[in-house]
Amino acid sequence: MFTQLNTCPPVPVDHPSESHPHPHAPPTGDDRARRAWETLSATGKLPDDGELLRPEIGHAWRRCLIEHRLPPGGDQAKGEPRPVPGMITGFGGADFVDLLGRISPLLKGTRLSLLVATPDARLLHIAENQLEASPLMRDLARRGSDWREAALGNNGVGTAALLGIPAAFSGREHFSKRLHAFCTVGYPLEGPDGRVAGVIGLVGDCEVAASVLLGVMGLIMRLLQAETPLRSPSGFDTAFRFVERGYGGESDRAVGTIYRDTLADDLVRQAARLQARNIPILITGESGVGKEHLVRLIHAAGCRRDGPMVAINCASIPRDLIESELFGYEGGSFTGARSQGKPGKFLLASKGVLFLDEIGDMSFDLQATLLRVLENGEFVPVGGAKPIKADVHVIAATNIKLLDAVEQGRFRRDLYYRLNGAQFRLPPLRERPDKRQLIESLLVRECAQAEVEPKRLDPNLMDLFLGHPWPGNIRELRNLLRNLVSVVNRGVLEVGDLPIDFLEEMGFIPRQDPAPQAPATPPPMAGPTALPPHPGTPSLEDWECLAIESALRQADGNVAETARILGISRSTLYVKLQRYNLTPPRRPRPAPVGGQPA
């Protein structure tokens, strides 16, 4: 089944704005952006004051400086125009530009230019061309012109193509000076194979509010949806999908749904070179650090990206079935087998990537068979006699110390060295230097996936996250952010919004005893008029402490009732109880009926 175009109402933007950490809603913040860009242009370095830039701008400028090696303060693109196809590929004979041609009249008089670009951000089509009026932009309006971030600096079209997610920049948020008079927005289109098939962009004067561009783009997407379905080469009905969702879990196949991970970028570049020589890769790290996420990035960036990626969890398949899962079986080869047989993972992954997760849990007997396949490049299905060529790139992963398993005799030494052509260790989240950027990136994508207003973390909550050991690593962080984004309606997430179980894990509140042994009478508390035991004028914190004590007495120690009286959540109350070292009095159990012992 193919996914239909998914659109959502445009995100409202207060323009200019001071803080919108989300690619859907770029604030102008022109004074801050001007000061930040002037610092960049004068020093060749990112401004020290992180408040000058949204996280997305800082990340984009860092890529321009370090990865793309663009000169700061420049106004010329590096790339030259080159021939491009007549249509966005991946949709057979359907000419997407014809559809846009029916929409472009809507832009007359709006001072907006509608752009269509290839997956590598080469201009394919432009409607209502407003760029000719600018000498600096005139060459960018030519067919085949290079809008890649690596050539032009961050811009809506090029950055959307690079990251696979919507991107928007206004004025001096652009790295290149030639774009400072413009606002650019780009939305990736995802084809039926899950890859970015092209980018639709809008370019307007810097004075045009980003909310206007987003509103126009929302209308365009709805009209395009009305024009689908198109016809795919296989003859099935299909459609472009508007890529606006964020990271959705390890099962997501589209590159555009994977969160930005600066640590993985270097590993992916190395892995792509290893894959070109078909050198096996072993990925190690604790559970939840993002091993499958890295494998999907490697698959998308390597020479086998047009082939399938097939994953198998060696720990989840019964040992007596894993051989047939890997190599398939011939019909009637064992009781319960399909009469027509079944292809195995090696065959399904032909010309692509085979990901062996939890390789350390593979049975010792099967390890010898796998070793022969890796050495000879051939396998024989269960019950079969004819060997089949195995054209796969093998990537294995484990959360155990495989060398220890070798020393203990649980894993073959020769197989270990065969799999360990190159080893990538993913550090736990608590050790990562880019923890703050990763948290911000995941939060942006969780908001996009939930289709809610952009949110940010209160500084206290960010500090708490940065200091938390995260035993569940990225998986735990992502699940927690997903919870917060779903239940909190405000734009700022605070410590008091955290769920009870997380507060217990952090030690903010004691773990709840299902059958607490309460004393017969509650311990005494300060009287209702008692002042805080601090000299001088009581502070606001002192009065807050008194208010909590008073509410606790009024509620007879009931935490839920106390929170209701104070007008705060139970989570917030627990945090404040911890802060002021207050302990709710234990309420006595009711006497048993009839005086009988309990």
N, C-alpha and C positions, 0 to 999 in steps of 0.2 A: 504494500500500500504506500502511496506517495503522499507526503504531507502537503496540504494546501497552504497557500499564502496566509501568513498569520500577521495581522496588523493590529495596532492598538491606537487609542486616541493619542494625539500629540501631547507630550509632556509640557505643562505650562512652565514658562520661564520668566522670572522677574528680571528684567533687563534694564540696567546692569544689576549684577548681584555680587555678593561678597563670597559666597561659598556654595558651590554645587558640584560635589565630587562624583559626577556621573557623566558619561559621554553623551547621554541624550540631551543634557541641558547645560550648554556652555554659558557661563556668565561672561559679559564683556569685561567688567572689572578693569576698564581700560587704563586707569592710572597705575594700578598694581602691575598689570601686564607690561605697561610702558617702562616702569622702573626695572622690572625683571629683565626685559629684553635689552635695555640699555646696559645693565650689568653684564649680561651675556656677551653683548657686542664688544664692550670695552675690555673685558678680562678674558673672554674665551672660556669662562667657567659658569656653571649654574649658580644663581644667587644663593647666598647662605641662608637667607630668610625664607624658610619653607612656606610662610604665610603668603608670599607673593604669588604663588602658583598653585593651581589645582594639582592633585597628584598625577592626573593624566598628562598634564602639560609637562610637568617635571620629568616623567618617564619618557615622553616623546622627545623632548630636547636632549635628554641623556642619550637616547638612541641615535639622534642626529649627530651628536658630538663624537660618541665612542664607536658605535657600530657602523654608521654611515660615513663618518669622517667628513662631515660637511663643515665648511668654514663658517664660524659665527658671524652674523651681520651681513651675510651675502644676499644677493638678490637675483642670482642666475641659477637656472637648473643645470644639472650635470648631464642629464640624458638627452639624446637626440630623437626626433620623431622616427618611427620605423613603421613598415607596413603592418596592418592589423587585419584580422578576419572580418568578413562582412557581417558577422553576427556573433553573438555570445554562444560559444560551443556548448555541447552537452544536451541540446534540445532538438536534434535532428534538423529538419528544414524550417523550423519556426523562426521567423525573423523578428526578434524582439524589438528591434528599432522601429518596425512598422507600427507596433502598438504605441510606442512612445510618440510617434508622429501624430497620432490622433489625440494625444494629450497635450502636446506642446502649445496649441492655441490658447489653452487656459492661462498660460504664463504671460500673454501679451500685456504690456503696460506694467508689469510687476517689477522690472529691473532685475529679474532672476534669469539665470542660465541653467538649463537642465542638461546634465552630462550623463553619458553612459560609457563605462570603461570596462576593459577586459579584466580578468582575474588578477593580472599583474599591473593594473592601474594605467594601462595605455588608453588614451582617449579614442573611443569608437564612434561616438556621435555627440553632437551638441545641438540643442534646440534653443531658439530665442537668444542667440549669441550676444551677450553684453560685454564680452571680454575684448572684442576688437577695439573698443574705445580706449583701452589702456595699453600704451606702448610696451609696458613690462609684461603684460598678460597675453599679447596678441599671438605670440608663438605657441602658447599653451592651448589655444583654441583650434590648432591644426589637428587633423586626424593623425593618430599615432603618437601624439605628444605624450611626454613622460610625466605622469602625476605620482609616480612612486615616492614614498617617503624618503627612500635612499637618494633620490635625485632632487626633489623639490622641498624636502623638509616636511614636517607634519602638516597634513591637510586632510579635509574630510574624506576625499576620494582615496588618496594613497594610504592613509592610516587605516581606513575601513578595510581596504584590500589586504593589508599586511596582517592585521589582527583578527579579521573575520567578524568584527562587531561594529555597530554604528559608531561613528566618530564625528565630532563637530568642533570647530575652532573659530574664533572671532578675532579679527584685528591682529594685535601684537601677540596673541597666543600662538601665531604661526612662527616657526623658526626662521623662515625666509622673509626678508623685507618686502619682496615683491607681492606678498599676499596680505600685507598689513591693511590694505584698503578694502579687504573682502571678508566675508563670513562664508565658510565652506562646511557643507554637511555631506556625509556619505553613508549609504546603507548597502550592505552586502546582499546579494541574492544567492540563495543556495539551490543548487540543482538537485535532481533526483538521486544522485550518487552521494549526496551529503557534502559536496565540496562547494566552495564559493565559485559561482559561475560568472559573476560579474558584479559591478558596483553601479548604483544609481546615485548621482550627486546633484546638489544644488549649490550654486555660487551666486552671492548677491553682495551689494554694497555693505560695508561694515556697519552702516547705520541701520540696516534692515535687522530687526530683532530676530534672534535665533528662534523664538517661538513662532514667528511667521514662517520661517523656513521649515520648521518641523510640522506646522499645520499644513502647509502646501504638500510636503512629502507624504503626510498621512493620507491626503486626498488622492495623490498619485497612486499610492499603494492600493487603495480601495478600487480605483478604476482599473488598475492592472489585474486585480483579483477577478473583477467582473469579466475580463477578457479571457481568462483561463477556463477550461484546461487547454493546454497545448498538446502536441503529439510528440512523444519521445521516439527515438530510433526503434525501440522494441515494440512500438505500437500501443503501449499503455497510455492512458490519460495521465498527465503529470502537470506540474505547475512550478513556477518559481516560488521559492519560499523566502519570505522576508526575514533575514537573520537578525533577530532582536533579542534573542534569549541568551542567558549567560550559561555558566558551567552547570551542567545538569547531572553530573555523576559519572562514574567510570564507564557506563555503558554508552555514553554519547559518542557518536562516530564523527560528527562534523567538526572540522578544525575550528570553525567559528564558535563552537560552544565550549571551548577549552579556555580556562582562565589564563591570564598572562602571568608567566613565571620566569623572572629574570635569571634565576639559578639554572633553570632547564635550558635556556637558550644556548649557552656554551656547550652543554652536553649534546644537544641536538645537532649542532654543527659538527662535532666530533663523530657522532654516531652516523651521520649521513656519509661521511668519508669511509667509515668502516663498512657500512652497508654496501657501498659500491664495490667492495672487494669480498663481500659475503662473509665477513668475519663475525662469528657469534658474539653476542653481547650478554653479559651477566649484570643485572641490576640488583643491588643489595640495599637494605634499609628496613627500619621498623615498619610494622603494619600501619597503613594510613598515611605514609609520607608522599604518596603520589607516583608509585612505580608504574601503574597502568597508564596514568596520565602522561608520563614521560614516553612510554612506548607509543602512544597514539601520536604524540608530537613527532617522534622519530619516523613513524610510518608516513605521516603527512609531508615531511620535509625530504625524505630520501628518494632514491631512484626507483623504489618499488611502490610509490604512492598510488600508481594507477592499478595496482593489484590489491587483492583483499588483505585485510588483517584479521586473523583468526586467533582467538584467545581460548585457552583451556586452563582451568584451575586444577592442578594435579592433586590438590588436597580434597577436592569435593567429589571426585570420581572414585567409585569403589575400585579397589586394586585389581579385582578380577575383570573389570570392564575397561580399564584405562588403555590397554593395548588396542582393543577394537575402536576406542574413541580416537586414538592417535592415528592408527593405520587403516581403519575400516575393516570390513569383512566381506567375504563372498557369501552369496545366498546359501542358506541351509548349513552354514559352517558350525553352528551350535544350536542347542535348544532355545527357541524363542527368537532366533535370528530371522530377519526379513527374508522373504524368498528371493527378492531381487538384490539383496546385499545392501551395504551402506558405505558411502565414502567416508574416510577418516579425515582428521584435521589437517594432516600433511597434504592430502590431495586438495582439500577445500582451500588451503592457503597457497596453492600453486602460483608462482610468480609474485607472491606477496610476502607477508610477515606472519610467522607463527610465534605466538607469545605463550610461553610455558610458565605460568604463574605458580608459585609455591613449589618450585622444582625440588626443593629439599624433602618433600613428602612423597616423592615418587618411589615405588617399590624397588627394592634392590635388584630383583630379577629383571624388571623392565628397563633398568638403567643400562644393562648390557645391550639390549635390543636398540635402544635409542642411540647408544654410542656407535653401533654398526651403521645405523642410518646416517649419522652425521659424518662418519668417515668415508662411507661408500657413496653417499648421495642417492641411495635407493632404499625402498622398503617393500615389504610383501604384506598384503592384507591378511588378516586372520582367515585361515582356511584356503588361502590362495597359493599359487605356485609360481606365478610370473612376477618378477620384480617391477616396480614402478619408479620412474625417475622422480626424485624429490627436489623440486626447484623452489626452495623457501629460504628466507633469512630467519634464523632462529634467534629469538631474544628470550632469555630466561630471567626469572626474578625469584628472590627468596627473602624472608625476614629472619632467617636463622644464620648462624655463622657456619657456612658450608664447610670450611676447612676443619672445624671442630667435628662435624659429622663425618668427614673423611677419616680423621684420626680415630674416631670411635667405631669405624667400620660400617657406618650406616649409609655412606655415599661413596661411590666409586671414585678413586683418585684420577683415573684416566678420563672419566667423563667430566669431572670437575675442570681439568685443564683444557678439555675440548670445548666446553661451554664458556670458559673464561678467556675467550679471545681478547676481550677488553672488559674491564669491570668498572661500572659506575656506582658509586655509593651515594645514596640520597640521605642527607643528614636529617635527623628529627627536627621538627618545627622549632623546638626550644633552642636549637643550636644555629638556626639560620640568621645570617646578618640582615637579610632583607625581609624580616618578619613583618615590619610595619607596612611595607609596600604590598606584600602578599595579602595581608588582612584587608587593606583598602581595595585591592583588586577583586578579592572574593566578595566583599560587601557590594561593590558596584554591580557585579554580575548576578548576585542573588536578588538585588532590587530589580534588575532588568528582567530576570526570569519570572519574578512574582508580579511584574507589571505594576509596581508601586512607585511612589515618589522616591527620588534619591534620598538616602539616609547617610548620616555620618556618626562616628563614635564620639561620645563625650570624652574629653581628655583623661578623666579618671578611669573610664572604662578601657580606653586604649592602653593606658599604663598597666592596668590589671591584666589585659590580654598579653602585653609584651612580657610580663613577669610570670605568666602561668606556664607550667611545664608541659602542658598539652600531651598527656599520655596517649591520646588517640590521634595526635598529629593533625594533618590537614583535614582528614575526614571528620574529626571531632570539631574542628574550627568551622568547617563548612556547614555541618549540621546545626551547630549553635547559631550561626549567622542566619541560616534559613529559618530557624525558630523565631529569632528576634524580628526579622523582616516581616514575617507573617502575622505576628500578634501585636506589634507596636505600631501605633498609628502616627506617632510624632516623627519629625525629621531628624531628631537627635536621639540616639540610643544611649541609655544610662545604666549605671551599675544596678540600680533598682529594678531594671527590666529583666535581669537574668533569671532563668528558671531556678526553682528551689534546689533541684538536684545538683546544678552547677555550683550554687552557693555553698552547698554542703561539701562538695568536692574541694572548693577553694578554702574551706575552713571558716567562712564567714558566719555560718550557723552550725550548731551541733546536729549530727545526724539524728533523725527522729527515731526514738525507741517506740516500736509498735505497742508496747505494753509498759508505759512508764510507771515506776513505783513512786507515787506522790506522797509527800508527808501529810500528816493529818491536818496540819494547818499551814497556811501560806506564810513564808517568812515576812517579817515586817519590812515596810518600805517607808521612805521619807514621807512626812506629812504633806498635805496639799499645799501648805504655804511655805514649806521649807525652801530656802534659797540654796543655790549651788554652793558647794564648799570652796569657793574661790574668792580671794580678796578683790576689792574694787568693784566697779560697775559690771554686772553680769553681761556676758556677750550674747549674741544671737544663738550660738551653740548651747549656752547655758539654758536659755529659755526653751530651746527645742527639746533639750533633755528633760526639763521639767514637764513640758507638755506631753512627752511620751510616757513619763512616769504616771502622770495624772490619768491619761487615757487607759493605761494598763490597770490602774486601780478601778476605774469606772467599768472596765470590761472584765473585771475579776480574773485578770491574767490571760484571757482568751486573745491570742494573737490576731486571728481573723477579725474579731470584733474591734480590737484596738486599731487595726489598720483602717477599718471602716470609719471609726470615729475621727481619725486623723486625716482621712481622705487620701490615703496613699495605698500602694500595693503591699501585699505581704512581703514580697521580696525586698522592697525598699525598707520596710520596717525592720526586717532581719538585719539588713546592713547597718541601720542606725543603732539597733540594739548592740551590735558588735562594736560600733564606733564609741558608744558611750559606756560600754562594759555593763550593760543592763541585762538582767536575767528575769524573764517573766516568771511570776510565782506559780508554782505547781498548784493546781486546784485539787482539793480533796475529792476522792471518789465518793459517789453517793452511797449512803448506807444501804445494805441489802434489805430487800423487802421482808417484813416479818421478823427482822432482827436475826435471821439465820446467817451463819457465816458464809462468806463468798466462796 
